[in-house]
Amino acid sequence: MLDKERIRLLIQKRKDLEEAMNVETDVKTRIKLSQQYAEVDNVALLAETLQKLYEEEEELNDVINDEESDEDFVRLAKSELFSVQKKIKDDAHALKIALLPKDKDAEKNIILEIRAGTGGDEAALFAADLFNMYQRFAQLKQWKFEVIAQSFSDIGGYKEVISSISGNNVYQHFQFESGVHRVQRIPQTESGGRIHTSAATVAVLPEADETDFELDMKDLRIDVFRASGAGGQHVNKTESAVRITHLPTHTVVVQQDEKSQHKNKAKALRLLRARIYEQLRKDEQEERSEKRRTQVGSGDRSERIRTYNYPQGRVTDHRINLTLHKLPQIISGEAIHEIIDNLQAQDELEKLAIFEDE
């Protein structure tokens, strides 16, 4: 809860850090203190504003409750009090948002994996639609979009496509896209005009670096072999394809899209690190947040999260019961942000509810 004592302590925390930085001589410690100060500075500014509003509210109440106050003055004070209390409500909300625990992976780049699910060729075409949607969204955000691996279906869709997206706060925007996406439409190959239901699976992995966890090369088994036609476009007689197995977790990554064994190995290690890190994140989240099963969902890839209904031109996100009748704009990537924004807002509300119960 945001009582006046907690507000005072938030302001005091910044003051304590200022004093510590002024006397600290060790460079590393000063850098650490500076980082902590940057994290609390905005919170302290919001707390100071709220503290002044509370003081103003108290003064106005004194005027209103004073029997010797002039009636016109009391009327003016009541009007001012209404305005001040609205500001208190708004600023208290802003401070609560600022105090919510930050996802340490929010600013990370991501590995985006899209796989065709049930539905055969139609599922592969839908996987390509999702790929194009996310690629366009990334372009609008001016993020870097790079294909890591791809496997095509016979009629041009994707059996599987893996990409990386780099930029500002990419994971923050994509974190709720993991899961099963379902499409309802008449396939191009359907002569009877019947609506079919197909699905594709999306996995969003925050891209891990060496500071996130240590990947011991002793735990890896690296095999090389000739690229096959099923996986990569570049079939040659050299052993350019790479399979890396992480022995402790039995995680396996195969990369063969590049002609160079060195490039395939680098991409495979990058993908392997992201997959292992995602599993570590899941294990950690399950341990500490069993109580928090939000409407936004766990991101479980077996969970159906969204339906794209072409005949009715609508997209429904089942986790927050949101339906938008603008499927063309969403699937083109132009309006997918509307769903993403609503998912983030719902997640924020759930976190606020927990914050206020504590």
C-alpha positions in Angstrom: 0.0 0.0 0.0 1.1 3.6 -0.6 0.7 5.2 2.8 2.5 8.4 3.7 5.3 6.6 5.5 6.1 4.5 2.5 6.2 7.7 0.3 8.6 9.3 2.8 10.8 6.2 2.7 10.9 6.3 -1.1 12.1 9.9 -1.0 14.6 9.1 1.7 16.1 6.2 -0.3 17.2 8.6 -3.1 18.7 10.9 -0.5 20.6 8.0 1.1 22.0 7.0 -2.3 23.1 10.6 -3.0 25.0 10.8 0.3 26.6 7.4 -0.4 27.8 8.5 -3.8 29.3 11.6 -2.4 31.6 9.8 0.0 32.3 6.6 -2.0 35.8 6.4 -3.5 35.7 2.9 -5.1 35.0 3.3 -8.8 33.0 0.0 -9.1 30.9 0.8 -6.1 30.2 4.3 -7.4 29.0 2.8 -10.7 26.7 0.4 -8.8 25.3 3.2 -6.6 24.8 5.4 -9.7 22.8 2.6 -11.4 20.7 2.2 -8.2 20.1 6.0 -8.1 18.9 6.0 -11.8 16.4 3.3 -10.9 14.9 5.2 -7.9 15.2 8.8 -9.2 11.9 8.7 -11.2 10.1 6.9 -8.3 11.3 9.5 -5.8 10.2 12.4 -8.1 6.7 10.9 -8.3 6.7 10.3 -4.5 7.7 14.0 -3.9 4.9 15.2 -6.0 2.4 13.0 -4.2 3.8 14.1 -0.8 3.1 17.7 -1.7 -0.4 16.9 -2.8 -1.1 15.1 0.5 0.1 18.2 2.3 -2.1 20.4 0.2 -5.0 18.1 0.8 -4.4 18.4 4.6 -4.3 22.2 4.5 -7.5 22.4 2.5 -9.3 20.1 4.9 -8.1 22.3 7.8 -9.7 25.3 6.1 -13.0 23.4 5.4 -13.2 22.1 9.0 -12.4 25.5 10.6 -15.6 26.9 12.0 -14.2 30.5 11.6 -13.5 30.1 7.9 -15.4 32.4 5.5 -18.2 30.6 3.6 -16.8 31.7 0.2 -13.4 30.7 1.2 -14.7 27.2 2.3 -16.6 26.9 -1.0 -13.4 27.7 -2.9 -11.4 25.2 -0.7 -13.9 22.4 -1.4 -13.6 23.0 -5.2 -9.8 23.0 -4.9 -9.9 19.9 -2.8 -11.8 18.0 -5.5 -9.1 18.9 -8.0 -6.3 17.9 -5.6 -7.8 14.6 -4.7 -8.2 13.7 -8.4 -4.5 14.5 -8.9 -3.6 12.3 -5.8 -5.5 9.4 -7.4 -3.8 9.8 -10.8 -0.3 10.3 -9.3 -0.7 7.4 -6.8 -1.6 5.2 -9.8 1.5 6.4 -11.7 3.7 5.7 -8.6 2.3 2.2 -8.2 3.1 1.5 -11.9 6.6 2.8 -11.4 7.0 0.5 -8.3 5.9 -2.7 -10.1 8.7 -5.2 -10.4 10.4 -4.9 -13.8 10.8 -7.9 -16.0 14.6 -8.3 -16.2 14.2 -9.6 -19.8 11.8 -6.8 -21.0 14.6 -5.0 -22.9 16.1 -8.1 -24.5 16.1 -9.1 -28.2 14.2 -12.2 -29.1 14.3 -15.5 -31.0 10.9 -16.0 -32.7 9.9 -19.5 -33.7 6.9 -20.2 -35.8 5.8 -23.8 -36.7 2.9 -25.1 -38.7 0.5 -27.2 -36.5 -2.6 -29.1 -37.4 -4.0 -28.4 -40.8 -1.3 -29.6 -43.3 -0.5 -27.2 -46.1 -3.1 -24.6 -44.9 -1.3 -24.5 -41.5 2.0 -23.9 -43.3 0.4 -21.0 -45.2 -1.0 -19.6 -42.0 2.5 -19.9 -40.4 3.8 -17.7 -43.3 1.0 -15.2 -42.6 2.1 -14.9 -39.0 5.7 -14.6 -40.0 4.8 -11.7 -42.4 2.7 -10.1 -39.7 5.5 -10.0 -37.2 8.1 -9.0 -39.8 6.0 -6.0 -40.8 5.4 -5.1 -37.1 9.1 -5.2 -36.5 9.7 -2.9 -39.6 7.2 -0.4 -38.2 9.1 -0.4 -34.9 12.4 0.0 -36.8 13.7 -3.2 -35.3 16.2 -5.5 -37.1 14.6 -8.7 -38.4 16.8 -11.6 -39.4 15.8 -15.1 -40.5 17.9 -17.8 -38.8 16.4 -21.0 -40.3 13.5 -21.9 -42.5 11.8 -25.0 -43.8 9.2 -24.6 -46.6 6.1 -26.6 -47.4 5.3 -27.8 -50.9 3.0 -24.9 -51.7 5.1 -22.1 -50.3 4.2 -21.9 -46.7 6.5 -22.5 -43.7 6.8 -25.9 -41.9 9.1 -23.9 -39.6 10.7 -20.5 -39.6 13.0 -19.1 -36.9 14.0 -15.5 -36.8 15.7 -13.0 -34.5 14.4 -9.5 -33.7 16.7 -6.9 -32.3 15.8 -3.4 -31.0 14.4 -1.5 -28.0 12.3 -3.5 -25.6 11.5 -6.2 -28.1 10.6 -8.9 -25.6 8.3 -6.5 -23.7 6.2 -6.3 -26.9 6.3 -10.0 -27.9 6.2 -11.7 -24.5 2.5 -12.6 -24.8 2.7 -14.0 -28.4 3.8 -17.5 -27.4 1.1 -20.1 -27.8 -1.2 -21.7 -30.4 -2.7 -19.3 -33.0 -5.7 -20.7 -34.8 -7.1 -19.7 -38.2 -10.6 -20.3 -39.6 -10.9 -19.7 -43.4 -11.6 -21.4 -46.7 -8.3 -22.8 -48.0 -7.1 -22.0 -51.5 -7.2 -25.8 -52.2 -10.8 -26.2 -51.0 -13.2 -26.5 -54.0 -16.4 -26.9 -51.9 -16.1 -23.6 -50.1 -15.9 -25.2 -46.6 -14.3 -23.3 -43.8 -11.3 -25.2 -42.3 -9.6 -24.7 -38.9 -5.8 -24.8 -38.9 -3.2 -23.8 -36.3 0.4 -22.6 -36.0 2.6 -22.5 -32.9 4.6 -19.4 -31.9 7.4 -19.4 -29.4 9.1 -16.2 -28.2 12.4 -16.7 -26.5 14.3 -13.8 -24.9 17.8 -13.9 -26.4 20.3 -14.7 -23.7 23.9 -13.5 -23.4 26.8 -14.8 -21.4 25.9 -12.8 -18.4 22.5 -14.5 -18.1 23.9 -18.0 -17.5 27.1 -19.9 -18.2 27.0 -22.3 -21.2 29.8 -24.8 -20.5 31.3 -26.1 -23.7 32.0 -29.4 -21.9 28.3 -29.9 -21.8 27.9 -29.8 -25.5 28.2 -32.5 -28.2 28.7 -31.0 -31.6 28.1 -33.1 -34.7 28.7 -32.0 -38.3 27.1 -33.5 -41.4 26.1 -32.7 -45.0 23.1 -30.4 -45.3 20.0 -32.1 -46.5 17.4 -30.8 -49.0 14.7 -30.9 -46.3 16.3 -28.4 -44.1 18.4 -26.0 -46.0 18.5 -24.6 -49.5 22.3 -24.9 -49.8 23.0 -28.6 -50.4 26.7 -29.3 -50.9 29.2 -32.0 -50.5 31.0 -30.5 -47.5 29.9 -31.1 -43.9 28.5 -27.6 -43.3 25.4 -28.6 -41.2 25.8 -28.6 -37.4 23.9 -30.4 -34.7 24.5 -29.3 -31.1 23.2 -31.3 -28.1 23.2 -29.8 -24.6 23.8 -33.0 -22.6 22.4 -31.9 -19.2 19.0 -30.8 -20.6 19.0 -33.0 -23.8 18.2 -29.8 -25.8 19.1 -30.3 -29.5 19.5 -27.6 -32.2 20.2 -28.3 -35.8 21.4 -25.5 -38.2 22.1 -26.0 -41.9 20.8 -23.0 -43.7 24.3 -21.5 -44.2 27.0 -22.8 -46.6 29.6 -22.2 -43.9 29.9 -24.6 -41.0 31.2 -21.7 -38.8 28.1 -19.6 -39.5 25.8 -22.6 -38.8 27.6 -23.3 -35.5 27.3 -19.7 -34.4 23.5 -19.6 -35.2 23.0 -23.0 -33.5 24.7 -21.8 -30.3 22.7 -18.6 -30.3 19.4 -20.6 -30.6 20.5 -23.2 -28.1 21.3 -20.5 -25.5 17.9 -18.9 -26.0 16.1 -22.2 -25.6 17.9 -23.2 -22.5 17.5 -19.7 -21.0 13.7 -19.9 -21.7 13.5 -23.2 -19.8 15.4 -21.7 -16.9 13.0 -18.7 -16.9 10.0 -21.1 -16.9 11.3 -23.1 -14.0 12.0 -19.9 -12.0 8.6 -18.4 -12.8 6.8 -21.6 -11.7 8.6 -21.7 -8.4 7.9 -18.1 -7.4 4.6 -17.3 -9.1 2.3 -20.3 -8.7 -0.1 -17.9 -7.0 -0.1 -15.6 -10.1 -1.9 -17.3 -12.9 -3.1 -14.2 -14.7 -5.7 -13.9 -17.4 -2.8 -13.1 -19.8 -1.7 -16.7 -19.3 1.6 -18.5 -18.8 2.8 -18.4 -22.4 2.5 -22.2 -22.5 2.9 -23.2 -26.2 0.1 -25.8 -25.8 -2.3 -23.0 -24.9 -4.6 -21.7 -27.6 -4.3 -18.0 -27.3 -5.9 -16.4 -30.4 -8.2 -17.1 -33.3 -8.2 -15.4 -36.7 -11.6 -15.8 -38.3 -11.5 -14.8 -42.0 -15.2 -15.1 -42.9 -16.2 -12.7 -40.1 -13.1 -10.5 -40.5 -12.3 -10.7 -36.7 -9.4 -11.6 -34.4 -10.1 -12.8 -30.9 -7.6 -13.1 -28.1 -9.1 -15.7 -25.8 -7.0 -14.7 -22.7 -8.5 -11.3 -22.3 -11.8 -11.9 -24.3 -10.8 -9.2 -26.8 -12.3 -9.2 -30.3 -11.3 -6.8 -33.0 -13.1 -6.7 -36.3 -10.1 -5.6 -38.3 -8.4 -8.8 -39.4 -6.8 -7.5 -42.6 -5.1 -4.7 -40.6 -3.9 -7.0 -37.9 -2.6 -9.8 -40.2 -0.8 -7.2 -42.2 1.1 -6.1 -39.1 -0.4 -2.6 -39.2 -2.7 -3.1 -36.2 -1.3 -6.0 -34.2 -0.1 -3.4 -31.7 -3.7 -3.0 -30.6 -3.8 -6.5 -29.3 -0.3 -6.3 -27.8 -1.2 -3.0 -26.0 -4.4 -4.6 -24.5 -2.4 -7.6 -23.3 0.2 -5.4 -21.6 -2.5 -3.3 -20.0 -4.2 -6.5 -18.6 -0.9 -7.7 -17.2 -0.3 -4.4 -15.6 -3.8 -4.5 -13.9 -3.1 -8.0 -12.5 0.3 -6.9 -11.1 -1.4 -3.8 -9.6 -4.0 -6.0 -7.9 -1.2 -8.1 -6.3 0.7 -4.9 -5.3 -2.3 -3.5 -3.5 -3.0 -6.8 -1.7 0.5 -6.9 -0.2 
